[in-house]
Amino acid sequence: MPKVFDLVLVIRGIAASFVVYWHLVGTSHEASIFSFFNLPGRAAVWLFFVLSGYLIAHGFVYGKYSITYSSIKKFYSNRLLRIYPLFLFATLISFALASYFDRPIDFSLKFLLQQFFVMQWTHEYSLAGVFWTLGIEMQFYLIAPFLLLYQITSPNPLKTGLFVYLSLLAVP
């Protein structure tokens, strides 16, 4: 079966590029030269997350993934291999720079788990503050299949979706 051009996937990639560009340039003088491309970071993150949620649901609803052990394992493996190596590489660079500039570093197990393994809910990355986006993304991927399964099996999907959405808004 030939690959199909997926415009939503392309737009999601562009949104991810906007996020990276914002992290690199932000509101500096260089950003004004390409102001069209400098979508504010938080707006780009929201756009990326909305498109990611749609693509994940689409993948489960239309058969790219299914609610089976092997398919869920494939889903998580794909997400982990796509995100975590770059996250770990950037974290190690941030760690090296913090050490080089003599920033105090907490070497506790809690710190290492939070900063290197995305195991926190407050999204306060002391090594690189912009990593809050990756923390949210990893946690979203962790629960996305379960949210979708709950939504699909619900007798009233609209009420269920609204309840889940409002419940997640309540989580800090």
mmCIF file of the C-alpha atoms, coordinates in Angstrom:
data_MODEL
# 
_entry.id   MODEL 
# 
loop_
_atom_site.group_PDB 
_atom_site.id 
_atom_site.type_symbol 
_atom_site.label_atom_id 
_atom_site.label_alt_id 
_atom_site.label_comp_id 
_atom_site.label_asym_id 
_atom_site.label_entity_id 
_atom_site.label_seq_id 
_atom_site.pdbx_PDB_ins_code 
_atom_site.Cartn_x 
_atom_site.Cartn_y 
_atom_site.Cartn_z 
_atom_site.occupancy 
_atom_site.B_iso_or_equiv 
_atom_site.pdbx_formal_charge 
_atom_site.auth_seq_id 
_atom_site.auth_comp_id 
_atom_site.auth_asym_id 
_atom_site.auth_atom_id 
_atom_site.pdbx_PDB_model_num 
ATOM 1   C CA . MET A 1 1   ? 0.000   0.000  0.000  1.00 0.00 ? 1   MET A CA 1 
ATOM 2   C CA . PRO A 1 2   ? 1.546   3.378  -1.002 1.00 0.00 ? 2   PRO A CA 1 
ATOM 3   C CA . LYS A 1 3   ? 2.158   6.009  1.639  1.00 0.00 ? 3   LYS A CA 1 
ATOM 4   C CA . VAL A 1 4   ? -0.449  8.758  1.704  1.00 0.00 ? 4   VAL A CA 1 
ATOM 5   C CA . PHE A 1 5   ? 0.457   12.419 2.175  1.00 0.00 ? 5   PHE A CA 1 
ATOM 6   C CA . ASP A 1 6   ? -0.907  13.397 5.594  1.00 0.00 ? 6   ASP A CA 1 
ATOM 7   C CA . LEU A 1 7   ? -1.417  17.166 5.870  1.00 0.00 ? 7   LEU A CA 1 
ATOM 8   C CA . VAL A 1 8   ? -2.243  17.005 9.595  1.00 0.00 ? 8   VAL A CA 1 
ATOM 9   C CA . LEU A 1 9   ? 1.049   15.218 10.257 1.00 0.00 ? 9   LEU A CA 1 
ATOM 10  C CA . VAL A 1 10  ? 2.902   17.883 8.264  1.00 0.00 ? 10  VAL A CA 1 
ATOM 11  C CA . ILE A 1 11  ? 1.195   20.689 10.208 1.00 0.00 ? 11  ILE A CA 1 
ATOM 12  C CA . ARG A 1 12  ? 2.088   18.932 13.476 1.00 0.00 ? 12  ARG A CA 1 
ATOM 13  C CA . GLY A 1 13  ? 5.717   18.784 12.342 1.00 0.00 ? 13  GLY A CA 1 
ATOM 14  C CA . ILE A 1 14  ? 5.629   22.486 11.527 1.00 0.00 ? 14  ILE A CA 1 
ATOM 15  C CA . ALA A 1 15  ? 4.158   23.214 14.989 1.00 0.00 ? 15  ALA A CA 1 
ATOM 16  C CA . ALA A 1 16  ? 6.977   21.158 16.575 1.00 0.00 ? 16  ALA A CA 1 
ATOM 17  C CA . SER A 1 17  ? 9.474   23.201 14.531 1.00 0.00 ? 17  SER A CA 1 
ATOM 18  C CA . PHE A 1 18  ? 7.878   26.413 15.830 1.00 0.00 ? 18  PHE A CA 1 
ATOM 19  C CA . VAL A 1 19  ? 8.359   25.154 19.392 1.00 0.00 ? 19  VAL A CA 1 
ATOM 20  C CA . VAL A 1 20  ? 12.037  24.392 18.775 1.00 0.00 ? 20  VAL A CA 1 
ATOM 21  C CA . TYR A 1 21  ? 12.546  27.726 16.990 1.00 0.00 ? 21  TYR A CA 1 
ATOM 22  C CA . TRP A 1 22  ? 10.959  29.582 19.916 1.00 0.00 ? 22  TRP A CA 1 
ATOM 23  C CA . HIS A 1 23  ? 13.240  27.788 22.368 1.00 0.00 ? 23  HIS A CA 1 
ATOM 24  C CA . LEU A 1 24  ? 16.276  28.746 20.320 1.00 0.00 ? 24  LEU A CA 1 
ATOM 25  C CA . VAL A 1 25  ? 15.385  32.322 19.366 1.00 0.00 ? 25  VAL A CA 1 
ATOM 26  C CA . GLY A 1 26  ? 12.351  33.400 21.406 1.00 0.00 ? 26  GLY A CA 1 
ATOM 27  C CA . THR A 1 27  ? 11.829  37.138 21.518 1.00 0.00 ? 27  THR A CA 1 
ATOM 28  C CA . SER A 1 28  ? 15.391  38.097 20.637 1.00 0.00 ? 28  SER A CA 1 
ATOM 29  C CA . HIS A 1 29  ? 16.214  40.586 17.870 1.00 0.00 ? 29  HIS A CA 1 
ATOM 30  C CA . GLU A 1 30  ? 16.859  37.772 15.396 1.00 0.00 ? 30  GLU A CA 1 
ATOM 31  C CA . ALA A 1 31  ? 13.269  36.604 15.873 1.00 0.00 ? 31  ALA A CA 1 
ATOM 32  C CA . SER A 1 32  ? 11.874  39.868 14.468 1.00 0.00 ? 32  SER A CA 1 
ATOM 33  C CA . ILE A 1 33  ? 13.485  39.148 11.086 1.00 0.00 ? 33  ILE A CA 1 
ATOM 34  C CA . PHE A 1 34  ? 11.418  35.975 10.750 1.00 0.00 ? 34  PHE A CA 1 
ATOM 35  C CA . SER A 1 35  ? 8.420   37.067 12.829 1.00 0.00 ? 35  SER A CA 1 
ATOM 36  C CA . PHE A 1 36  ? 6.036   35.122 10.585 1.00 0.00 ? 36  PHE A CA 1 
ATOM 37  C CA . PHE A 1 37  ? 7.785   31.908 11.634 1.00 0.00 ? 37  PHE A CA 1 
ATOM 38  C CA . ASN A 1 38  ? 8.032   32.856 15.288 1.00 0.00 ? 38  ASN A CA 1 
ATOM 39  C CA . LEU A 1 39  ? 4.722   31.585 16.610 1.00 0.00 ? 39  LEU A CA 1 
ATOM 40  C CA . PRO A 1 40  ? 4.859   32.033 20.411 1.00 0.00 ? 40  PRO A CA 1 
ATOM 41  C CA . GLY A 1 41  ? 6.093   28.836 22.057 1.00 0.00 ? 41  GLY A CA 1 
ATOM 42  C CA . ARG A 1 42  ? 3.023   28.119 24.179 1.00 0.00 ? 42  ARG A CA 1 
ATOM 43  C CA . ALA A 1 43  ? 0.686   28.610 21.205 1.00 0.00 ? 43  ALA A CA 1 
ATOM 44  C CA . ALA A 1 44  ? 2.808   26.238 19.135 1.00 0.00 ? 44  ALA A CA 1 
ATOM 45  C CA . VAL A 1 45  ? 2.795   23.689 21.964 1.00 0.00 ? 45  VAL A CA 1 
ATOM 46  C CA . TRP A 1 46  ? -1.011  23.829 22.198 1.00 0.00 ? 46  TRP A CA 1 
ATOM 47  C CA . LEU A 1 47  ? -1.322  23.435 18.428 1.00 0.00 ? 47  LEU A CA 1 
ATOM 48  C CA . PHE A 1 48  ? 1.086   20.488 18.521 1.00 0.00 ? 48  PHE A CA 1 
ATOM 49  C CA . PHE A 1 49  ? -0.794  18.802 21.391 1.00 0.00 ? 49  PHE A CA 1 
ATOM 50  C CA . VAL A 1 50  ? -4.205  19.239 19.764 1.00 0.00 ? 50  VAL A CA 1 
ATOM 51  C CA . LEU A 1 51  ? -2.931  17.726 16.521 1.00 0.00 ? 51  LEU A CA 1 
ATOM 52  C CA . SER A 1 52  ? -1.156  14.921 18.410 1.00 0.00 ? 52  SER A CA 1 
ATOM 53  C CA . GLY A 1 53  ? -4.346  14.051 20.270 1.00 0.00 ? 53  GLY A CA 1 
ATOM 54  C CA . TYR A 1 54  ? -6.270  13.968 17.021 1.00 0.00 ? 54  TYR A CA 1 
ATOM 55  C CA . LEU A 1 55  ? -3.656  11.798 15.293 1.00 0.00 ? 55  LEU A CA 1 
ATOM 56  C CA . ILE A 1 56  ? -3.479  9.360  18.217 1.00 0.00 ? 56  ILE A CA 1 
ATOM 57  C CA . ALA A 1 57  ? -7.263  8.983  18.318 1.00 0.00 ? 57  ALA A CA 1 
ATOM 58  C CA . HIS A 1 58  ? -7.351  8.648  14.525 1.00 0.00 ? 58  HIS A CA 1 
ATOM 59  C CA . GLY A 1 59  ? -4.703  5.915  14.701 1.00 0.00 ? 59  GLY A CA 1 
ATOM 60  C CA . PHE A 1 60  ? -6.713  3.909  17.201 1.00 0.00 ? 60  PHE A CA 1 
ATOM 61  C CA . VAL A 1 61  ? -10.101 4.477  15.583 1.00 0.00 ? 61  VAL A CA 1 
ATOM 62  C CA . TYR A 1 62  ? -8.949  3.689  12.030 1.00 0.00 ? 62  TYR A CA 1 
ATOM 63  C CA . GLY A 1 63  ? -6.709  0.725  12.730 1.00 0.00 ? 63  GLY A CA 1 
ATOM 64  C CA . LYS A 1 64  ? -3.127  1.926  12.915 1.00 0.00 ? 64  LYS A CA 1 
ATOM 65  C CA . TYR A 1 65  ? -3.265  0.807  16.534 1.00 0.00 ? 65  TYR A CA 1 
ATOM 66  C CA . SER A 1 66  ? -5.737  -1.382 18.377 1.00 0.00 ? 66  SER A CA 1 
ATOM 67  C CA . ILE A 1 67  ? -6.503  -2.035 22.015 1.00 0.00 ? 67  ILE A CA 1 
ATOM 68  C CA . THR A 1 68  ? -4.385  -5.184 22.228 1.00 0.00 ? 68  THR A CA 1 
ATOM 69  C CA . TYR A 1 69  ? -1.236  -5.815 24.203 1.00 0.00 ? 69  TYR A CA 1 
ATOM 70  C CA . SER A 1 70  ? 1.026   -5.967 21.130 1.00 0.00 ? 70  SER A CA 1 
ATOM 71  C CA . SER A 1 71  ? -0.482  -2.858 19.554 1.00 0.00 ? 71  SER A CA 1 
ATOM 72  C CA . ILE A 1 72  ? -0.281  -0.823 22.774 1.00 0.00 ? 72  ILE A CA 1 
ATOM 73  C CA . LYS A 1 73  ? 3.315   -1.999 23.179 1.00 0.00 ? 73  LYS A CA 1 
ATOM 74  C CA . LYS A 1 74  ? 4.043   -0.810 19.624 1.00 0.00 ? 74  LYS A CA 1 
ATOM 75  C CA . PHE A 1 75  ? 2.349   2.519  20.362 1.00 0.00 ? 75  PHE A CA 1 
ATOM 76  C CA . TYR A 1 76  ? 4.472   3.125  23.482 1.00 0.00 ? 76  TYR A CA 1 
ATOM 77  C CA . SER A 1 77  ? 7.673   1.908  21.807 1.00 0.00 ? 77  SER A CA 1 
ATOM 78  C CA . ASN A 1 78  ? 7.154   4.296  18.894 1.00 0.00 ? 78  ASN A CA 1 
ATOM 79  C CA . ARG A 1 79  ? 6.557   7.251  21.212 1.00 0.00 ? 79  ARG A CA 1 
ATOM 80  C CA . LEU A 1 80  ? 9.486   6.404  23.473 1.00 0.00 ? 80  LEU A CA 1 
ATOM 81  C CA . LEU A 1 81  ? 11.934  5.941  20.596 1.00 0.00 ? 81  LEU A CA 1 
ATOM 82  C CA . ARG A 1 82  ? 10.796  9.145  18.940 1.00 0.00 ? 82  ARG A CA 1 
ATOM 83  C CA . ILE A 1 83  ? 10.974  11.418 21.983 1.00 0.00 ? 83  ILE A CA 1 
ATOM 84  C CA . TYR A 1 84  ? 13.201  10.024 24.692 1.00 0.00 ? 84  TYR A CA 1 
ATOM 85  C CA . PRO A 1 85  ? 16.616  9.786  22.949 1.00 0.00 ? 85  PRO A CA 1 
ATOM 86  C CA . LEU A 1 86  ? 16.523  13.478 22.013 1.00 0.00 ? 86  LEU A CA 1 
ATOM 87  C CA . PHE A 1 87  ? 15.196  14.407 25.457 1.00 0.00 ? 87  PHE A CA 1 
ATOM 88  C CA . LEU A 1 88  ? 17.971  12.421 27.156 1.00 0.00 ? 88  LEU A CA 1 
ATOM 89  C CA . PHE A 1 89  ? 20.642  13.900 24.865 1.00 0.00 ? 89  PHE A CA 1 
ATOM 90  C CA . ALA A 1 90  ? 19.453  17.463 25.535 1.00 0.00 ? 90  ALA A CA 1 
ATOM 91  C CA . THR A 1 91  ? 19.218  16.740 29.281 1.00 0.00 ? 91  THR A CA 1 
ATOM 92  C CA . LEU A 1 92  ? 22.778  15.423 29.329 1.00 0.00 ? 92  LEU A CA 1 
ATOM 93  C CA . ILE A 1 93  ? 23.999  18.551 27.537 1.00 0.00 ? 93  ILE A CA 1 
ATOM 94  C CA . SER A 1 94  ? 22.082  20.727 30.029 1.00 0.00 ? 94  SER A CA 1 
ATOM 95  C CA . PHE A 1 95  ? 23.592  18.713 32.873 1.00 0.00 ? 95  PHE A CA 1 
ATOM 96  C CA . ALA A 1 96  ? 27.100  19.164 31.447 1.00 0.00 ? 96  ALA A CA 1 
ATOM 97  C CA . LEU A 1 97  ? 26.564  22.920 31.010 1.00 0.00 ? 97  LEU A CA 1 
ATOM 98  C CA . ALA A 1 98  ? 25.221  23.260 34.546 1.00 0.00 ? 98  ALA A CA 1 
ATOM 99  C CA . SER A 1 99  ? 28.283  21.437 35.839 1.00 0.00 ? 99  SER A CA 1 
ATOM 100 C CA . TYR A 1 100 ? 30.622  23.537 33.693 1.00 0.00 ? 100 TYR A CA 1 
ATOM 101 C CA . PHE A 1 101 ? 29.110  26.809 34.952 1.00 0.00 ? 101 PHE A CA 1 
ATOM 102 C CA . ASP A 1 102 ? 29.154  25.560 38.570 1.00 0.00 ? 102 ASP A CA 1 
ATOM 103 C CA . ARG A 1 103 ? 25.379  25.633 39.020 1.00 0.00 ? 103 ARG A CA 1 
ATOM 104 C CA . PRO A 1 104 ? 24.397  23.709 42.136 1.00 0.00 ? 104 PRO A CA 1 
ATOM 105 C CA . ILE A 1 105 ? 22.998  20.311 41.210 1.00 0.00 ? 105 ILE A CA 1 
ATOM 106 C CA . ASP A 1 106 ? 21.010  18.049 43.488 1.00 0.00 ? 106 ASP A CA 1 
ATOM 107 C CA . PHE A 1 107 ? 22.198  14.466 42.939 1.00 0.00 ? 107 PHE A CA 1 
ATOM 108 C CA . SER A 1 108 ? 19.319  12.860 44.824 1.00 0.00 ? 108 SER A CA 1 
ATOM 109 C CA . LEU A 1 109 ? 17.413  9.935  43.329 1.00 0.00 ? 109 LEU A CA 1 
ATOM 110 C CA . LYS A 1 110 ? 14.313  12.146 43.129 1.00 0.00 ? 110 LYS A CA 1 
ATOM 111 C CA . PHE A 1 111 ? 16.210  14.762 41.089 1.00 0.00 ? 111 PHE A CA 1 
ATOM 112 C CA . LEU A 1 112 ? 17.649  12.181 38.708 1.00 0.00 ? 112 LEU A CA 1 
ATOM 113 C CA . LEU A 1 113 ? 14.266  10.539 38.131 1.00 0.00 ? 113 LEU A CA 1 
ATOM 114 C CA . GLN A 1 114 ? 12.582  13.891 37.551 1.00 0.00 ? 114 GLN A CA 1 
ATOM 115 C CA . GLN A 1 115 ? 15.200  15.413 35.281 1.00 0.00 ? 115 GLN A CA 1 
ATOM 116 C CA . PHE A 1 116 ? 16.330  12.366 33.304 1.00 0.00 ? 116 PHE A CA 1 
ATOM 117 C CA . PHE A 1 117 ? 13.262  10.107 33.241 1.00 0.00 ? 117 PHE A CA 1 
ATOM 118 C CA . VAL A 1 118 ? 10.375  12.620 33.001 1.00 0.00 ? 118 VAL A CA 1 
ATOM 119 C CA . MET A 1 119 ? 8.945   11.384 36.317 1.00 0.00 ? 119 MET A CA 1 
ATOM 120 C CA . GLN A 1 120 ? 7.245   14.462 37.668 1.00 0.00 ? 120 GLN A CA 1 
ATOM 121 C CA . TRP A 1 121 ? 3.880   16.172 37.453 1.00 0.00 ? 121 TRP A CA 1 
ATOM 122 C CA . THR A 1 122 ? 4.913   19.745 38.270 1.00 0.00 ? 122 THR A CA 1 
ATOM 123 C CA . HIS A 1 123 ? 6.926   20.162 35.042 1.00 0.00 ? 123 HIS A CA 1 
ATOM 124 C CA . GLU A 1 124 ? 9.702   22.152 36.668 1.00 0.00 ? 124 GLU A CA 1 
ATOM 125 C CA . TYR A 1 125 ? 12.855  21.034 34.938 1.00 0.00 ? 125 TYR A CA 1 
ATOM 126 C CA . SER A 1 126 ? 15.752  22.737 36.671 1.00 0.00 ? 126 SER A CA 1 
ATOM 127 C CA . LEU A 1 127 ? 18.286  21.653 34.049 1.00 0.00 ? 127 LEU A CA 1 
ATOM 128 C CA . ALA A 1 128 ? 16.280  23.016 31.114 1.00 0.00 ? 128 ALA A CA 1 
ATOM 129 C CA . GLY A 1 129 ? 13.005  24.733 31.933 1.00 0.00 ? 129 GLY A CA 1 
ATOM 130 C CA . VAL A 1 130 ? 11.661  24.401 28.397 1.00 0.00 ? 130 VAL A CA 1 
ATOM 131 C CA . PHE A 1 131 ? 11.432  20.622 28.860 1.00 0.00 ? 131 PHE A CA 1 
ATOM 132 C CA . TRP A 1 132 ? 8.018   21.050 30.489 1.00 0.00 ? 132 TRP A CA 1 
ATOM 133 C CA . THR A 1 133 ? 6.567   20.430 27.024 1.00 0.00 ? 133 THR A CA 1 
ATOM 134 C CA . LEU A 1 134 ? 8.246   17.039 26.735 1.00 0.00 ? 134 LEU A CA 1 
ATOM 135 C CA . GLY A 1 135 ? 7.116   16.056 30.212 1.00 0.00 ? 135 GLY A CA 1 
ATOM 136 C CA . ILE A 1 136 ? 3.506   16.804 29.360 1.00 0.00 ? 136 ILE A CA 1 
ATOM 137 C CA . GLU A 1 137 ? 3.833   15.024 26.033 1.00 0.00 ? 137 GLU A CA 1 
ATOM 138 C CA . MET A 1 138 ? 5.257   11.858 27.598 1.00 0.00 ? 138 MET A CA 1 
ATOM 139 C CA . GLN A 1 139 ? 2.532   11.816 30.256 1.00 0.00 ? 139 GLN A CA 1 
ATOM 140 C CA . PHE A 1 140 ? -0.169  12.411 27.662 1.00 0.00 ? 140 PHE A CA 1 
ATOM 141 C CA . TYR A 1 141 ? 1.075   9.461  25.617 1.00 0.00 ? 141 TYR A CA 1 
ATOM 142 C CA . LEU A 1 142 ? 1.045   7.362  28.766 1.00 0.00 ? 142 LEU A CA 1 
ATOM 143 C CA . ILE A 1 143 ? -2.668  7.887  29.342 1.00 0.00 ? 143 ILE A CA 1 
ATOM 144 C CA . ALA A 1 144 ? -3.949  8.524  25.772 1.00 0.00 ? 144 ALA A CA 1 
ATOM 145 C CA . PRO A 1 145 ? -4.840  4.899  24.884 1.00 0.00 ? 145 PRO A CA 1 
ATOM 146 C CA . PHE A 1 146 ? -6.724  4.492  28.155 1.00 0.00 ? 146 PHE A CA 1 
ATOM 147 C CA . LEU A 1 147 ? -8.632  7.742  27.648 1.00 0.00 ? 147 LEU A CA 1 
ATOM 148 C CA . LEU A 1 148 ? -9.591  6.640  24.161 1.00 0.00 ? 148 LEU A CA 1 
ATOM 149 C CA . LEU A 1 149 ? -10.647 3.176  25.314 1.00 0.00 ? 149 LEU A CA 1 
ATOM 150 C CA . TYR A 1 150 ? -12.783 4.754  28.029 1.00 0.00 ? 150 TYR A CA 1 
ATOM 151 C CA . GLN A 1 151 ? -14.294 7.131  25.471 1.00 0.00 ? 151 GLN A CA 1 
ATOM 152 C CA . ILE A 1 152 ? -15.004 4.400  22.895 1.00 0.00 ? 152 ILE A CA 1 
ATOM 153 C CA . THR A 1 153 ? -16.645 2.024  25.366 1.00 0.00 ? 153 THR A CA 1 
ATOM 154 C CA . SER A 1 154 ? -18.784 4.696  27.003 1.00 0.00 ? 154 SER A CA 1 
ATOM 155 C CA . PRO A 1 155 ? -22.556 4.566  26.409 1.00 0.00 ? 155 PRO A CA 1 
ATOM 156 C CA . ASN A 1 156 ? -22.560 8.374  26.100 1.00 0.00 ? 156 ASN A CA 1 
ATOM 157 C CA . PRO A 1 157 ? -19.279 9.500  24.476 1.00 0.00 ? 157 PRO A CA 1 
ATOM 158 C CA . LEU A 1 158 ? -20.041 13.239 24.532 1.00 0.00 ? 158 LEU A CA 1 
ATOM 159 C CA . LYS A 1 159 ? -20.738 13.332 28.284 1.00 0.00 ? 159 LYS A CA 1 
ATOM 160 C CA . THR A 1 160 ? -17.809 11.001 28.945 1.00 0.00 ? 160 THR A CA 1 
ATOM 161 C CA . GLY A 1 161 ? -15.454 13.166 26.899 1.00 0.00 ? 161 GLY A CA 1 
ATOM 162 C CA . LEU A 1 162 ? -16.583 16.304 28.689 1.00 0.00 ? 162 LEU A CA 1 
ATOM 163 C CA . PHE A 1 163 ? -16.203 14.616 32.083 1.00 0.00 ? 163 PHE A CA 1 
ATOM 164 C CA . VAL A 1 164 ? -12.677 13.388 31.253 1.00 0.00 ? 164 VAL A CA 1 
ATOM 165 C CA . TYR A 1 165 ? -11.696 16.813 29.895 1.00 0.00 ? 165 TYR A CA 1 
ATOM 166 C CA . LEU A 1 166 ? -12.948 18.664 32.972 1.00 0.00 ? 166 LEU A CA 1 
ATOM 167 C CA . SER A 1 167 ? -11.325 16.087 35.265 1.00 0.00 ? 167 SER A CA 1 
ATOM 168 C CA . LEU A 1 168 ? -7.970  16.563 33.563 1.00 0.00 ? 168 LEU A CA 1 
ATOM 169 C CA . LEU A 1 169 ? -8.286  20.341 33.893 1.00 0.00 ? 169 LEU A CA 1 
ATOM 170 C CA . ALA A 1 170 ? -8.568  19.851 37.647 1.00 0.00 ? 170 ALA A CA 1 
ATOM 171 C CA . VAL A 1 171 ? -5.218  18.004 37.817 1.00 0.00 ? 171 VAL A CA 1 
ATOM 172 C CA . PRO A 1 172 ? -2.434  20.505 38.538 1.00 0.00 ? 172 PRO A CA 1 
# 
